[in-house]
Structure formats: C-alpha cells, structure tokens
C-alpha cells in the first residue's frame, strides 16, 4: 500500500527541552489507516494532527475494544534517529490485538509508516539526554453498533509526543503504595494485553495512592492478594542479597519490553536473576532482615525508576538512602547509553532511521 501524505499548513515550534513534561506536547502530523472486513487494512495516510471523528455509537466507547503501545525514538550524539526495540512493541501489539479480537497488521508495513512519519517530524525529537520522542500506536473499534460483539471496522493511528522525564522526580526514588482492596487483573482475563480497560480499572487505586502522597500503585495477585505483580506504569525488580527478582509472567502481567531488556543485561553480566513468585511479605521480611538492597521499576516511559519507599497497609519501609541505588543506575546507564548511541548495541536492539 502506498502511504498518502498531506502536509500541515502551519508548523508549530517544539518547546525547549528543559520545558518538556510527559504526554502534553504533540507533533504536527499523525499516521492513520482503517480496517473493514471486506478490504482489510487500507487507506494508509500521514495527515495533520487533528481530532478524530467517530460515531457516538462507536463500539470502542461502549465496550472498550482498544489497544495501544508505547515506544520511543531518540536522537543519538551523532544526530542519528534511532528506535529502541520497536519491532518488539509491534509484536506485542499484535498479541494484544489477537487477545482483544482485533485484526492484526503487517509489522514491516507499520514500521515503514512509522519511519516515514518520524522523518517528517524530525524537528520534534529533543536532543538532551533523558528526552525523547514518545510514540503511541493505537487501534480502536469504530463500528456504530450497540451490541456486545467484536467490531467489524477499526482505526489504527500513531501520534508522536516530545517528552522529558515521566516522573517529576526524575531519577530520584519514587514512593509506591500497595493496593490491598483492589486488583488489576486475574488469570484468564486480559491483564497481559495493553488494552485501555486495564488502565481504567487501575484508576481508583491510583487516586487513593496519590492522596496519600504516593506516585504509583503496586498490584498484588487477584486470588491470594499476596503475590506481587507489577506497578501501574512499570514492571518491578527487587534486589535481595545477591538475587535480582522480578515476578514471573502468569498471564496477568504486561510483558514489558524494558523488563526483557533488564533481564537480558542481567544475564549477560552474570547476575543471579530470577523470574518467580515473590510475596509482599517476603519483601518486607527481607527489609526487616537487612537483605533488601534495592527496588526499581522498568518501563518505556521512565526506563528505570528507583523506588525509595513502599507502603503496605500501616507498614512503611524505606529502601536505600534517598538516592538511586547502584544496580538501578547501572541498568539505567546501560540502557540509555545504547539508546543515545553512547555505547555499542551488542543486542541489536537499535534500528536506525536513515
């Protein structure tokens, strides 16, 4: 399919890198294509960033059939534009599509479309270390129909956003709050898919956490309410003695691309890395025994986010001395050095946009 391009009539100016927050500044253009049962994916186009026009009865608005991804483009020190593990994101998006009864797409075609869009929007890529161009591919169900079934029509779009740090704290350790009364996902559900409903279900606990002064929610399993799953915007890692532990994937945890990257690096470095069940009681006992050395999250938005405090019921523990831990910083530096071209990409995670 040939991608039709319609240029924006006016081009806006990107804010200074120092003024960038997260998810607030959008570029001049977006990629869009449509799906219908008789044609398949069709009419791919790059057009000016604008509001979408959909029916009030569009199925996404009533039954939540929507998936999305989050990935980034970077400007390296030698001014090259690169993507970090983008194909892995689109592979995961196709798995989410299958799980949500949404038609899958051709990854090679979408990669080419994304590259064309980014080339057009190159001026929107900030160049300061820690900043990037955030990429949000999304698919929504568009059938104007009130009835519970999978839609017959869909819209795929990609929008871009110039971003700084995800957390206002930057690399300073964040505080997380363990939810005892709410669960994010149960086995047999859609917890492993990046679908809109998962995030809607997390809001009530997130609001409670914020009222208590915490940045994110740490979720426990739905059955026993004791095994750690993930944090709202990232997977979670615990350094207990010399063992780096992250919860294993059970169908309720989003299989993070950055999570895979941390595990891969840890194995390459000869670390004792475990993917296993870990309970909140084990974490608090490890802290009591002086064995809990570090806690940090991993995700596309924040890359690595050290955790300095965890609250569980009436219990609060502090981890470290208020500064990022050595292990968290080692992973952060390794990943960002690859992303910004400061280190060799031995894993072939980077794709350069010519």
Secondary structure, DSSP 8 states (H G I E B T S, - for coil): ---EE---SS------GGG--SS--B-SEEEEEEEETTTEEEEEEEEE-------TTBHHHHH--EEE--EEEEE-TTS-EEEESHHHHHHHHHHHHHHTT-----HHHHHHHHHHHHHHTGGGS--STT-EEEEEEEEEE--B--SSS--SEEEEEEEEEEE--SSTTTTS-EEEEE-SS--S--TTSSTTS-BHHHHHHHHHHHHHHHHTT-SEEEEE-TTTS-BEEEETTBEEEEEETTEEEE----SSS---HHHHHHHHHHHHTT-EEEE---BHHHHHHHHHTT-EEEEEEEETTTEEEEEEEEEETTEEEE-TTSS--HHHHHHHHHHHHHHTTSS--TT--EEEE-
